[in-house]
Amino acid sequence: MATTAEKQAMVVGIDDSEHSTYALQWILDHFFAPFASNPPFKLVIVHAKPTASSAVGLAGPGAADVLPYVDADLRKIAARVVEKAKELCLSKSVHDAVVEVVEGDARNVLCDAVEKHHASILAVGSHGYGAIKRLASFDPNPKTRSDQSKSEPNPMLLDCKRAVLGSVSDYCSHHAHCSVMIVKKPKIKH
């Protein structure tokens, strides 16, 4: 195996979801526990703490009064996420993981972490909502369309956009400058 100085980094994005916990456990079980004495990667665990203003999503009178409380809650959540990640690592005999909390949108934070640590792999959990869906908004009712040609879609309504389900993993798979592994928790079959 490579020495610590030569090892490529694996960044694992975590949040407070069970899917994230599963992804970290899976990564530890498959890439670190079997190589307890000399794992093939340097493990960097990153939690993106949202800003209070982005979490609240409101503006106006009184919004500024709420932000310190929201920020305090977000810091507590981040501390719990970090503690759980450290406990998981220790339970798998991984003692040299780097754990970071970075404020910002998870998509940007994870892609920036890849660059910062020169990671060769980014691993994220999947919430299992399904694939990216493309939605085309088209009003089929000619009475409500405002365009002159009733046979063509209204350009204002024909707005093909991605309803991004799993937007963090989708964004990272397109923008991270490394391989991206999306770890899905198996669904329980009845």
N, C-alpha and C positions, 0 to 999 in steps of 0.2 A: 504494500500500500504506500501511498504518498505520505511525505512528511507534512506536518501542519502547515508549513510555509508554502508547500506546493499544492495543497488541496484546493479544489474548486469549491465555491460556495453554493449551497442550496438554501434559497430563501423560502420560508414557509409563512404564508399569510394566515393570521389567526384573528378571530373575533370571539364573541361570546355565544356562538351557536354550537349546537351539538354536531353539526356537519363539520365545523372547523376543528373541533376536538377530535372527531373521528379521523379527519385528514392528518392531523399531527400524529395521532397514534399509529396510523397506517405507515406514515413516513418513517417514524421511529422503528417500527417493527420490521420494515423491509430494507431500510438503508442504514440504520444505525445499530440496533440491538444485535444483529448477527456479527457485527464487526466491532464489538464493544471496545476492544483495546485499540483499534485503529480504523475508524470509519472512513469511507471513501470521500466524504464531503465535510466541509466546515458547515455547521448548522447555524443559520441565522433566522430567528423567529421574529416576525414583525407584526405588531398590532397597530392599525391605523385608528387613532382616536379622532372622531369627528370634532370639528369646532362647535362650540356651544351655539353660535349663530346658525350654523347649517343644520344642527339637530333641532332647533326650535322652529326655524323656517317662518318666523313672523317678524313683522316690523311695526313700528308705531309706538304710541304712548304705552309705557309700562314694559316694553320688551327688554329694555336695558336692565330693568330690575330683576328679571327672571334669569338672565344669562349667568350670573355667578352661581346660582343653584344648579342650573343645568350643567355647567362646567364641573362643579364639584361631583355631581353624579357620574359624569363621563370619566372623571379621574378615578373614581371608585371602581367603575366597571373595568377600566384599563388595568387597575391594580389586581383585580380578581382574575382577569384573563391572563396576565403575566404570571401570577402565582400558580394558576392551574397548569400553564405551559411548563413552568419550572418543575412542578411536581411530576408531571408526565415524563419529562426528560429524566429526572432522577429515578423514577420507577423502572426505567429502561436502561439504567446505568449510563446515561449520557450526561456527562458532567461539564462539558465545555461549550455548551450552546450559548450563543449570543442572543439576548432577548432585547428588543427595542420597542419603544412606544413612540410613534411619530404622529404629530397632529396633522390632519388633512383628510382628503378624500382617499379611500382605500385604493382606488385604481391608480392614482398618481403616486401615492406613498409606496405601493409595491413595485411599480415600475422604476421609481427612483432608487429603491433599495437594491434592485437588481443591478443598476448602474453603479451604485456606491460600493457594493461588495463584489462586483465583477462576477456575478452569479452565473452558473451554467444551467441551473434549473430553478424555476419558480413553481412552488406547489401551493395550490389553494383548494379549499373544500368546495363542494357543489351543494347548493341547497336543494337540488333535485326538482326544480320547477319545470324543467324541460328545455327544449331547444329554443333558440332565438326565433321569434315569430316575426314575419314581415306582414305588416298590415297596410292595406291600401284603403284609404278612405274615399269612397266613391258614393255619391248620392244617386241612386238609380231612379229617383222620382223626378221626371222632367219638370214638374210643376214647381219644385223647390230649387231647381238648379238655376243659377243666374247667367250662365253662359249662353251665347247666341246659338251655338251649334248643340242641339239637344242630343246628338248622337255621340258626342265626345264628353269625357269626364270633365268636371269643373276643376281647373287647375288649383283653385283654392282648397278643394276637397280631396284632390288626388295628391295626397302627401304621403308618399311611401316612406315609412319609417320603421325602425326596428323597435319593437316593444322588447326591451332587453330584459330578459329573465335570466338572472345570473350575470348581471351586468359587470361585476368585478372580474369574474373569470373570462368573460367574453372580451372585455377591454384588454386585459392583460395578455390574452392569447394573441391579440392583434398588435399590441404595442410594446410588450416587453422584449428586450433584445437577448432573449435566451429561450430555451425550451420551456413550455408551460405544462405542468401536470395538474389535471383537474381530478381530484380524488372524490369519488362518489360513494356515499354510504349506501350499502345494499338495501333495497326495499324489502320489508318483511312480507313474505307471501302468506296468505291466509289458507 
